[in-house]
């Protein structure tokens, strides 16, 4: 029987090889680095300091040789610079150099120590010759002694005792320096070889590690990932209710076990599907074999087949009994539907006719251009008919215009708009009143009487919000009064706000109510805006919030520099962009006038 290679064994074998080669690379690299560090330490702490110290000692020996010959052969005072320098070398600098060399000798080889011991001896002999010269020539007068002259000449002459002893010291020092130089070159070569081996380990073993990693990846992909992806594709297809067309190749591991189980499941589901189709087609004698004794779905399907066969016979009898009743109900529903459609058509036709009536009270564009050439009206009803309307008339030398927002929208608002329009015509056109405050006061009385004739039985709180302006084009003087509707004047990029009375026209406040009147001297280029609350109350934007008056004022400042028709299009585009998919919540009216 073939050995079963499980997924765990595959992964363990692959990662085991990878870890083995990784550890091998780490160990060999660490060994090379440790060897390089030891060689570098040997060079920097022994060889180089030793060469420097020996070179310094040799230089001192050469310098002292020149100075002692100068002392012996050239007459000079005791405090001459050459003699002072020689004393300093002999008493300070050479002992210091020897002390440094003694410290380094602890890590020298026996041969190097023996040579340095010989250097000590020869150097002591040389210092004794120096001392003889110093004793014979302690002062300037001692140079005149003929016996001293003979001795000093014999000692300091060419190839004399001093030259010979100095050459012995220098020869030993050169020999010792050569040993240390050779040793340093040898250590440098060892370091280069160590780095070459490190390069070999890092490069070739690293490449081997990459190859092993690729092999492990291929092993995992071919042995685990690819089969699992095939299983995943089959399961996703089953999740969408689609049977796979290919079968999973069985392998001798856990994935193979899952593949065989999944293939058995797919075969069982196919047989289950075929059985279900047969039962659905009415073949209640179709045969079906459950997957096992524990196959809950299979046994449930067999039970369903038997119950459906029995219920079909019962249903056939009930269907025959209820068919006649359903036919009678269908005829009654169709008759009621025809009545509803007819009623809806009548109501819609009435509302559309009401719109034509309402449109007839609105001043046409030609009339607006005649009275206010540099103005625009942005009017957007929420429903077929609107509770907002605009009114423009000439009274004497003045042009009166109003933005009116009646209670509600649709049909109720449209009825209120007729009351407001007739009241404005009655006060302004028939009586000739042109002061906005007086017009609003009279209109409030007329609307109150129209809405509250039977106040004792029930109280009607309907009314109108309004911004009413009286404009003298020749002098650019604007008078304004408002009921819950403010007035904006945009001047030089700033918005001037004129507040209205906080009461609606035609509310339940009876009496001669006074309305605050504002007199505004306009400048050339000023933009005047009268409006209802529909624009600012519209929901929209990224968070579904209201547009609000602050954002409305900023928009008016932004569009105020453009021509009136362009401003109307910009307001329309900005409203649609803000509203997005939200429903329009109220009627919208904006009147703009440039002074």
PyMOL commands that set and color helices and strands:
alter all, ss='L'
color gray80, all
select helices_A, chain A and resi 7-73+81-107+110-136+141-144+146-156+161-239+254-280+296-361+365-371+410-430+436-451+548-559+564-579
alter helices_A, ss='H'
color red, helices_A
select strands_A, chain A and resi 375-380+388-395+398-406+464-472+477-483+487-491+494-498+517-521+527-531+539-540+545-546+588-594
alter strands_A, ss='S'
color yellow, strands_A
deselect
rebuild
show_as cartoon
